[in-house]
């Protein structure tokens, strides 16, 4: 019996028997404690039924959290101005005081101080509202990757979004052997204005209790701050994986089929924002398993990955028929989808920046009434779409397998204009983590922040979500891969943003298909390569054939030579930046990593002395 049974029966009413049937004291105590604190008028507890999902969808429309669009089953949601992206300053990890020093410069707060801040904000925050409780599962249910999750929220939009993005988990909770092992999320949008948007943004808090797998999200509506199973659960899973010896990574999972050889090869890939992650996972002709978050585990001696989600919460800007044909075609269909913060045109259809078709001159967007001649863009730069994975016609058949897929290649892709070659293979797993993953950067452009060429460190494309000391996280990555010995996946890197001397991109967006298929061939030892100080690069004769076969494009030796030259000074500067960043951010990073970088710096200096600063493909013969 829970001490909150009377309260739960009163608040849950007719839905209480669903909770009682689970016989889960920890779940009851969580719900009772925060229902008592937040004081919703009533609570609707959902099971896995379509009827409960329909109740939440309809309720979201009734409350104005979503609005119907012209296409059947498609809705629009608007977040308020100032609430349309992740709130990094107010997203903090709750850590006991004696562990704060080891966390370096991660955004942490003492647990006791955090609760002292939270409780006044949370007290009666749901008053006058009905709360929703939904149970979900990270990864396919009843499998080795599965993690149960519970969301308590006063937003039907949030609950609806999660029903699209994640697997329903009521039966999973019913069957769980360890009834204490699940993630918990408590969210409230707080007081709302006449538009249904958050009023008290100054009291927005996204606090994550890492020791207790518990996240609080208050006075927020944007899904990245409120959908518990998205980045909130990712942070909890990273912390959990660090303790248990597996990995949670900010990576897609994709299949590169080779029909000629009758084989399928699975790759995972980490790319910082705006560096080509989704477009890589969605390259025409390839198959997608998941686009955002992956769990990696050793399953019977194999490096296997599972897709955490069953939907996509994607940035819609610049999604069009030419660059992203699969996603674009899906967004035009009459299927259950939620758009957020784009224009609703006079025809009651959604429009966004870079849509690639004619757009209306008037409509309504996140700022209110909109006209083409006004100061506000047609849609917010972080506007989103939410849809189910199984809508996609390029979905891989193994996307929902309980044991995941066997991984043969790991990709790391950053953005720089003058350093990294378009595609490359590391000499081994450890080298891949230290030289590719840890040194990953994203280069800013003047179009985005007004200052061009700033290299922003993005180790593993995961910096915003790492929840235990970064040095320990690097060690866990190295240790996880090396346990597989010769069966470890190969590590590759990409850079789609190398510029010509005239300042133009060296290749088209479709060239990534060539790099992917070179990687696929390397997994099976089918292409020879030149060894360089940074790894193995393709030979011209192989890329020339791939460009012609896959894209019907001619690829010149001049282009190849420029793109695949090793630039010593640029690499030395890159490694020095990595050393400075980790010295500042990661007090627990092993000295062995610094020694590794220092040896590489000396190797680049010696190579420059012997071959010159720009070493053309095939010229490097060692030092």
Secondary structure, DSSP 8 states (H G I E B T S, - for coil): --TTHHHHHHHHGGGHHHHHHH--HHHHHHHHHHHHHH--SEEEE--S-HHHHHHHHHHHHHTTSSEE-SSTTEEEE---TT-SS--STTEEEEE-GGGTGGGTTS-EEEHHHHHHHHHHHHTTTTTTSEEEEEEEEESSTTSTT-EEEEEEES-HHHHHHHHHHSEE-HHHHHH-SSTT-EEEEEEE--SB-TTS-BS-GGG-EEEEETTTTEEEEES--SHHHH-IIIIIHHHHHHHHHHHHT-EEES-EEEEEEETTTTEEEEEEEEE-TTSSHHHHHT-TTSEEEESS-EEEEEETTEEEEEES-SEEEEE-TT--TTT-HHHHHHHTSSSSEEEESSEEETTS-EE-TT-SS---SEEEETTEEEETTSSS-SS-TT-EEEEEGGG-TTB-TTTT-TT-EEEEEEEEEEB-SSSS-SEEE-SSHHHIIIIIITT-EEE--HHHHS----EEE-GGG-GGG--S-HHHHHHHHHHHHHTTGGGS-EEEEEETT-B-TTSSBSS-GGGHHHHHHHHHHHHTT-S-EEEETTEEEE-HHHHHHHIIIII-----HHHHHHHT-EEHHHHHHHHHHHHHHHHHH-TT--HHHHHHHHHHHHHHHHHHHHH-SEE-TTT----
